Amino acid sequence: MVNVLTRNWWMWLVRGIAAIIFGILAFLWPGPTIVVIGILFGAYALVDGIFAIFATVRAAQTQQRWWPFLIEGIVGILIAAITFYDIRITLVALYLTIAAWAFLTGIFEIVAAIQLRKHIANEIWLIIGGIASIAFGALMVYYPLAGALAIIWLIAAYAIVFGVLMIGFALRLRAHVATPAAPATT
């Protein structure tokens, strides 16, 4: 495995460079970035739905339970159709899901911290994390444009950090490119 990685070190380099370019473009053009994310989700849902339909046929041919695959395929294709019909529906749904997730996560973190008070000290950190999650979720609801921009910026920052790490990994692999082994002496 190490030999395969070291021989293909340049693929990690390209991946890192692509991530950095994506991150920079996301910072420069947040509006188009969110649309592209929506389109990619729609494309994924379509391809996933099609593969589920193929799985339906295969399962039916082998006398296995096929209807869950069929339902999954239909739902995937319908979600893709809705996304491509009006991408805003998908983006709003995704946005509200993230806001609800942050809010609910915060509540459960606070509840967990209160329960942990009996067993550990400094559970205040979990409470602060819960409050931050609740605040983030609430701010997303009250300031949707700022929340969308924050999400894009987080994705962009992650992409740049990930890209730098992949470039570092690629250069490390390059330094360890396998050299021909010296003949063994007996």
Secondary structure as the mmCIF struct_conf table of DSSP 4:
data_model
#
loop_
_struct_conf.conf_type_id
_struct_conf.id
_struct_conf.beg_label_comp_id
_struct_conf.beg_label_asym_id
_struct_conf.beg_label_seq_id
_struct_conf.end_label_comp_id
_struct_conf.end_label_asym_id
_struct_conf.end_label_seq_id
HELX_RH_AL_P HELX_RH_AL_P1 VAL A 2 ARG A 7
TURN_TY1_P TURN_TY1_P1 ASN A 8 ASN A 8
HELX_RH_AL_P HELX_RH_AL_P2 TRP A 9 LEU A 28
HELX_RH_AL_P HELX_RH_AL_P3 PRO A 30 GLN A 61
TURN_TY1_P TURN_TY1_P2 THR A 62 GLN A 63
HELX_RH_AL_P HELX_RH_AL_P4 TRP A 67 TYR A 85
HELX_RH_AL_P HELX_RH_AL_P5 ILE A 87 LEU A 116
TURN_TY1_P TURN_TY1_P3 ARG A 117 HIS A 119
BEND BEND1 ALA A 121 ALA A 121
TURN_TY1_P TURN_TY1_P4 GLU A 123 GLU A 123
HELX_RH_AL_P HELX_RH_AL_P6 ILE A 124 TYR A 142
HELX_RH_AL_P HELX_RH_AL_P7 PRO A 144 ALA A 175
TURN_TY1_P TURN_TY1_P5 HIS A 176 HIS A 176
HELX_LH_PP_P HELX_LH_PP_P1 VAL A 177 THR A 185
#
